[in-house]
Amino acid sequence: MKQKELKDELMNLIDKKSQFEIEIVERYLDLVKTYRRLNKSIKNFGDMIEVRNGAQTFVKVNSAIAEKNKINQQLIKLGEFFIKKKEALENSKSNTNFADPSKFL
């Protein structure tokens, strides 16, 4: 999904007058950008990277993997906020608080 489409979707879920909720959207989008950059880095350099320290050379796990996992957890946590907002929006659309006229017949 493109960044603009994601932002539009998230902005439609929140109260645009709330600076707090706008900040949550911005943080989420920043985390998505970082996650994608880390993913690209892992694809370019691989799961294992070669490290040179003076005369020594050794192979170790790409640290971007651990960072990607941390970002993923943060995205999941912030995603819960948006899931709740979406559910509240859907409930407000379906709950009109009007009585069903067929029940009176």
C-alpha positions as CSV (number, residue, x, y, z in Angstrom):
1,M,0.0,0.0,0.0
2,K,1.3,3.4,-0.9
3,Q,2.1,5.9,2.0
4,K,-0.6,8.4,0.8
5,E,-3.3,5.8,0.6
6,L,-2.4,4.5,4.1
7,K,-2.4,8.0,5.5
8,D,-5.8,8.8,3.9
9,E,-7.3,5.5,5.3
10,L,-6.0,6.3,8.8
11,M,-7.1,9.9,8.7
12,N,-10.6,8.8,7.8
13,L,-10.7,6.8,11.1
14,I,-9.7,9.6,13.5
15,D,-11.0,12.8,14.8
16,K,-9.1,15.3,12.6
17,K,-9.6,18.0,15.3
18,S,-7.6,16.0,17.8
19,Q,-3.9,16.8,17.7
20,F,-3.3,13.7,19.7
21,E,-4.9,11.4,17.1
22,I,-3.1,13.2,14.3
23,E,0.2,12.6,16.1
24,I,-0.7,8.9,16.4
25,V,-1.2,8.7,12.6
26,E,2.1,10.5,12.0
27,R,4.0,8.2,14.3
28,Y,2.4,5.2,12.7
29,L,3.4,6.4,9.2
30,D,7.0,7.1,10.4
31,L,7.2,3.6,11.8
32,V,6.0,2.2,8.5
33,K,8.7,4.1,6.6
34,T,11.3,2.8,9.0
35,Y,10.0,-0.7,8.7
36,R,10.2,-0.6,4.9
37,R,13.7,0.8,5.0
38,L,14.8,-1.9,7.3
39,N,13.2,-4.5,5.1
40,K,15.0,-3.1,2.0
41,S,18.3,-3.2,4.0
42,I,17.8,-6.8,4.9
43,K,17.0,-7.7,1.3
44,N,20.1,-5.9,0.1
45,F,22.6,-7.2,2.8
46,G,21.0,-10.5,3.7
47,D,20.2,-12.1,7.1
48,M,23.9,-12.5,7.9
49,I,26.5,-9.7,7.4
50,E,30.2,-9.8,7.3
51,V,31.9,-7.6,9.9
52,R,35.5,-6.5,9.8
53,N,37.2,-5.4,13.0
54,G,40.8,-4.6,12.3
55,A,42.4,-7.9,11.0
56,Q,39.4,-9.9,12.1
57,T,36.5,-10.8,9.9
58,F,33.4,-12.6,11.1
59,V,29.8,-13.2,10.2
60,K,26.9,-12.1,12.4
61,V,23.2,-11.7,12.3
62,N,22.1,-8.5,10.6
63,S,21.0,-6.2,13.4
64,A,18.3,-4.7,11.2
65,I,16.3,-7.9,11.8
66,A,16.0,-7.2,15.5
67,E,15.1,-3.6,14.8
68,K,12.5,-4.7,12.3
69,N,10.9,-6.9,14.9
70,K,10.8,-4.0,17.4
71,I,9.2,-1.8,14.9
72,N,6.7,-4.5,14.0
73,Q,5.6,-4.8,17.7
74,Q,5.1,-1.0,17.8
75,L,3.1,-1.1,14.6
76,I,0.9,-3.8,16.0
77,K,0.3,-1.9,19.2
78,L,-0.6,1.3,17.4
79,G,-2.7,-0.7,15.0
80,E,-4.9,-1.7,17.9
81,F,-5.8,1.9,18.3
82,F,-6.9,2.1,14.7
83,I,-8.8,-1.1,14.9
84,K,-10.8,0.3,17.8
85,K,-11.4,3.5,16.0
86,K,-12.7,1.5,12.9
87,E,-15.0,-0.6,15.0
88,A,-16.4,2.5,16.7
89,L,-17.0,4.2,13.4
90,E,-18.7,1.1,12.0
91,N,-20.9,0.8,15.1
92,S,-21.9,4.4,15.0
93,K,-23.0,3.9,11.3
94,S,-25.0,0.8,12.1
95,N,-26.5,2.1,15.4
96,T,-29.0,4.8,14.5
97,N,-30.9,4.5,17.8
98,F,-34.1,4.4,15.9
99,A,-36.7,1.8,16.6
100,D,-37.5,-0.7,13.9
101,P,-40.9,0.4,12.5
102,S,-41.8,-3.2,11.6
103,K,-41.9,-4.0,15.4
104,F,-44.9,-1.7,15.8
105,L,-47.1,-3.3,13.2
